[in-house]
Amino acid sequence: MRAGSDGVTPQSIGTYQEKSLHAAVKRWYAREGDVLEAQVQGFQVDILRGRTALEIQTRSFYAIKKKLYALLTERPVRLVYPVATERTLTRISTEGEVLSRRRSPKRGCVLDVCDELLRFPEILQHPNFTLEVLLVRDEEIRCEDGRGSWRRKGASILDRKLLEVLERRCFENPSDLLSLLPDSLSDPFTSRDAAEALGKPVWQTRKVLYCLKKAGCLDEVGRDGRMLLYQRASGNCP
């Protein structure tokens, strides 16, 4: 699925004060008949498709928490979150000259959405809410201006550009989150067991388990030493 293959012209998309990644995802996602930058219930939404409000969020979910809950009182809301599974890092000078281009060693995955979802995972229990994760290839533009983080050796992030949409993962209700856990993980289990099954660090796995628990999909059923034991709440998961 290539970026910009939706047939909606770039001119129809509002891009004022909008980063390239957000604008490109909106352009990729939009269909004919959609209303873009629509005013709904006192808020501006990225796409209005019938009664459904579609919001594309490339940063903090918490920044739009109030907006999401307000919209959910009257209509279906789909929150679209892109995660880069492949990223190209491009360094430019302050004059705009390309200094280098390389592939980032980091690989994102669908589990990364829990970094944001943990702020209010209960929203998944709302019958009007759907979460969609887009796994993408993107390009991050960094400027060697000395104003950025020390982790980037002073380089500032100027922009992120969508290169390709690779996969879509949709979570329409809390029980869909259970698909994040591999079938090989048997109940009950600890965060260490889950981390080994997922191939992820324990600290990241705990975020996933927290979201599942708050969404009503995991139960605490005891302890194994100092670690909590969890099991899937398949019979009660909303």
C-alpha positions in Angstrom: 0.0 0.0 0.0 1.8 3.1 -1.2 1.3 6.5 0.3 -1.0 8.8 -1.6 -2.7 6.0 -3.5 -6.2 7.0 -2.3 -7.1 9.3 -5.1 -7.6 12.4 -3.0 -5.5 15.3 -4.3 -3.1 17.0 -1.9 -4.7 20.3 -2.5 -7.9 19.1 -0.8 -6.0 18.4 2.5 -5.4 21.2 5.0 -1.7 21.3 5.8 -1.4 24.6 7.7 1.0 24.0 10.7 0.8 20.3 9.9 3.8 18.0 9.8 4.4 15.9 6.7 3.7 12.6 8.3 0.3 13.7 9.6 -0.7 15.3 6.3 0.4 12.2 4.3 -1.4 9.7 6.5 -4.5 11.8 6.2 -4.1 12.0 2.4 -3.6 8.2 2.3 -6.6 7.5 4.5 -9.1 9.9 3.0 -11.8 8.7 0.6 -14.1 10.5 -1.8 -17.0 11.9 0.1 -15.0 12.5 3.3 -15.1 16.0 4.8 -11.6 17.1 5.7 -10.8 19.4 8.6 -14.5 19.3 9.6 -15.9 21.3 12.5 -17.7 18.8 14.8 -19.1 19.5 18.3 -16.8 22.5 18.6 -13.7 20.6 17.6 -11.8 20.3 14.3 -11.4 16.7 13.2 -9.1 15.4 10.6 -11.7 13.4 8.6 -15.4 13.1 9.0 -16.8 10.0 7.2 -20.5 10.0 7.6 -21.0 10.3 11.3 -17.6 8.8 12.1 -14.8 11.2 13.2 -11.3 10.0 12.3 -8.4 11.5 14.2 -4.7 10.9 13.1 -2.3 11.2 16.0 1.4 11.0 15.5 2.3 12.2 19.1 0.8 12.1 22.5 -2.7 10.6 23.0 -3.1 12.6 26.2 -3.0 15.8 24.2 -6.4 14.9 22.6 -8.0 13.0 25.5 -10.6 15.7 26.2 -11.4 15.9 22.5 -11.8 12.2 22.1 -14.1 11.7 25.0 -16.3 14.7 24.0 -16.7 13.3 20.4 -17.4 9.8 21.7 -20.6 11.0 23.5 -22.3 11.6 20.1 -20.5 9.6 17.4 -18.1 6.8 16.5 -14.4 7.8 16.7 -11.5 6.1 15.0 -8.0 7.0 16.3 -5.3 6.3 13.8 -1.7 6.0 15.1 1.3 5.4 12.7 4.2 3.3 14.0 7.5 3.2 12.1 8.7 -0.4 11.6 11.4 0.9 9.3 12.9 4.4 9.4 15.4 6.3 7.3 17.4 8.9 9.1 18.4 11.9 7.0 20.8 14.5 8.3 20.9 18.0 6.7 22.9 21.1 7.4 21.3 24.4 8.4 21.5 25.4 4.7 19.5 22.3 3.7 22.3 20.2 2.3 22.0 16.5 2.8 24.9 15.3 4.9 24.0 11.6 5.3 21.2 9.1 5.0 21.1 5.8 6.8 18.6 3.2 8.1 17.7 3.5 11.7 18.6 0.4 13.8 15.3 0.7 15.7 12.3 -1.3 14.7 8.9 -0.3 15.9 6.0 -2.7 16.3 2.3 -2.7 17.1 3.1 -3.0 20.8 4.5 0.5 20.7 1.0 1.9 20.8 0.8 0.9 24.4 3.3 3.7 25.2 0.5 6.1 24.5 -2.5 4.0 25.3 -1.4 3.4 28.9 -2.4 7.0 29.6 -6.1 6.1 29.4 -6.5 2.4 28.2 -10.1 2.4 29.6 -11.2 4.3 26.4 -11.1 1.0 24.6 -14.2 -0.1 26.5 -16.2 2.7 25.0 -18.6 1.2 22.3 -17.9 4.1 19.9 -14.1 3.9 20.0 -11.8 2.1 17.5 -8.0 2.2 17.6 -6.1 1.6 14.3 -2.4 1.2 14.2 -0.6 1.8 10.9 2.8 0.1 10.5 4.8 2.3 8.2 8.1 3.1 6.6 9.0 6.7 7.2 11.9 9.2 6.9 13.0 11.4 9.8 14.7 14.7 8.8 17.3 15.9 11.3 19.1 19.2 11.1 22.6 19.7 12.5 21.7 23.0 14.2 23.0 22.2 17.7 19.6 22.8 19.3 18.4 19.3 19.6 18.7 16.5 22.2 22.1 15.4 23.4 20.9 11.9 22.4 20.9 13.0 18.8 24.2 14.9 19.3 22.4 18.3 19.1 20.5 17.6 16.0 16.9 18.8 15.8 14.1 16.7 14.3 12.5 18.9 11.6 10.0 16.5 10.1 8.9 13.0 9.4 7.7 11.8 6.0 5.6 8.9 5.1 7.2 6.5 2.6 4.8 3.5 2.7 2.0 2.0 4.7 2.9 -1.7 5.3 0.1 -3.0 7.5 -3.1 -2.0 9.4 -4.1 -3.4 12.8 -7.5 -2.5 14.1 -8.7 -2.8 17.7 -12.5 -2.3 17.8 -13.0 -3.6 21.3 -10.8 -4.5 24.3 -10.8 -8.2 23.5 -8.9 -7.4 20.3 -6.0 -6.4 22.4 -5.5 -10.0 23.5 -4.1 -10.6 20.0 -1.0 -8.8 21.2 -0.2 -11.8 23.3 1.2 -14.8 21.5 -0.7 -18.1 21.6 2.4 -19.8 23.1 1.9 -17.8 26.3 -0.1 -20.0 28.6 -2.1 -18.8 31.6 -1.2 -17.9 34.3 1.9 -15.9 33.4 4.2 -13.2 34.8 5.5 -10.1 33.1 8.8 -12.0 32.7 7.0 -14.9 31.0 5.2 -12.5 28.7 8.5 -10.6 27.9 10.2 -13.8 26.8 7.2 -14.8 24.7 7.1 -11.4 23.0 10.8 -11.0 22.7 10.6 -7.6 24.4 12.2 -6.1 27.5 10.2 -6.6 30.8 9.8 -2.8 31.2 8.0 -2.5 27.8 6.0 -5.7 28.4 4.6 -4.3 31.7 3.1 -1.4 29.7 1.3 -3.9 27.5 0.0 -5.8 30.4 -1.1 -2.6 32.2 -3.2 -1.7 29.1 -4.7 -5.1 28.9 -5.6 -5.1 32.6 -7.1 -1.6 32.6 -9.1 -2.5 29.4 -10.6 -5.5 31.3 -8.8 -8.2 29.4 -6.4 -9.5 32.1 -7.0 -10.6 35.7 -4.5 -10.7 38.5 -4.7 -14.2 40.0 -1.9 -14.3 42.5 1.9 -14.1 42.7 4.9 -16.0 41.7 7.4 -14.9 44.2 7.5 -11.1 43.9 5.9 -11.0 40.5 2.2 -10.8 39.7 0.5 -13.6 37.9 -2.0 -12.8 35.1 -4.5 -14.7 33.1 -6.7 -13.8 30.1 -10.2 -12.7 31.1 -11.7 -14.2 28.0 -15.1 -14.8 29.6 -15.4 -11.3 30.9 -13.4 -9.2 28.5 -15.7 -6.4 27.1 
